[in-house]
Amino acid sequence: MHAIRQETAGGPEVLQLVETDRPVPGPTEILVRVRAAGVNPVDWKTRARGHYHTGDIPPFGLGFDVSGVVEAVGDGVTLYAPGDEVYGMPRFPHPAGAYAEYVAAPTRHFAPKPQGLDHVQAAALPLAALTAWQAVVDTARVTEGQRVLIHAAAGGVGHLAVQIAKARGAYVIGTASAGKHDFLRGLGADELIDYRDQDFAEELEDLDVVVESISGDYPARSLRTLRPGGTLVSLLPLEEPVLAEARERGIRAVRMLVEPDIAGLQGISELVESGRLRTEIAAVLPLAEAAKAHELGETGRTTGKIVLTVGD
């Protein structure tokens, strides 16, 4: 099969299209013929530093977002059969190698592809949507009427978190550049702050939840907007001074790392099929142009997700 691999750390140019062995599904695993693979910030960060957080070093393949068709099943698999369309985020944070024609992974790292979505649209969802779902639903436990702030609201995770919070009945505030406000209003955001000329920490107070994905001084400033008993969910590590201040103010501050999750994928599918969740596609490129996809993503100026198409 064809796959994108890297032999060393470096820029996008280290990504090479190679021919390698097709994986074989083990017990409780499925072999998926990949039709599209999503591109995420964790991909280009892993490429640049030359290792996964799990310690895996090159040569390796990148990518976690998969949408495709079940090609074969391993021993004991009952959920799927060859020909079924599935999507998922296999093996995260361990290497999954989704930039490839085939992926083998545990059955329950996938779910049936949402009806009405093509493979490109479905491949844009798993990592970003599961991150948003697990932050908003599982970790913050957002409920109707709560006031929720989503930072980087127009990004891959942010624009999905806005919709998931709205689907749960929250009043949603987002930070984003002014040029992206109309896009976010179209997704249901109730209030928007242009981070370039507005200080969200001065304008907001008594929030129930903040979902933070920027780091720097954002976690500390976000604490000032939360009520006692509120929740700060950070998608990046939190420094001890921030955690100490949160404890003093009676705020729950946690760092969250997304996990493979069939139940979360099923919840996401329900929102998609009911018309309450959609993903924005920033660009679609063929597998061979993975390096170009990384170059585009690393500009930080895309709205939504970049997707690689695989095969026909």
Secondary structure, DSSP 8 states (H G I E B T S, - for coil): -EEEEESSS-SGGG-EEEE-------TTEEEEEEEEEEE-HHHHHHHHHTS-TT---SSEE----EEEEEEEE-TT--S--TT-EEEE-TTTTS----SBSEEEEEGGGEEE--TT--HHHHHTSHHHHHHHHIIIIIIS---TT-EEEETTTTSTTHHHHHHHHHHTT-EEEEE--GGGHHHHHHTT-SEEE-TTT--HHHH--SEEEEEE---TTHHHHHHTTEEEEEEEEESS---HHHHHHHHHHT-EEEE------HHHHHHHHHHHHTTS----EEEEEEGGGHHHHHHHHTTS---SEEEEE---
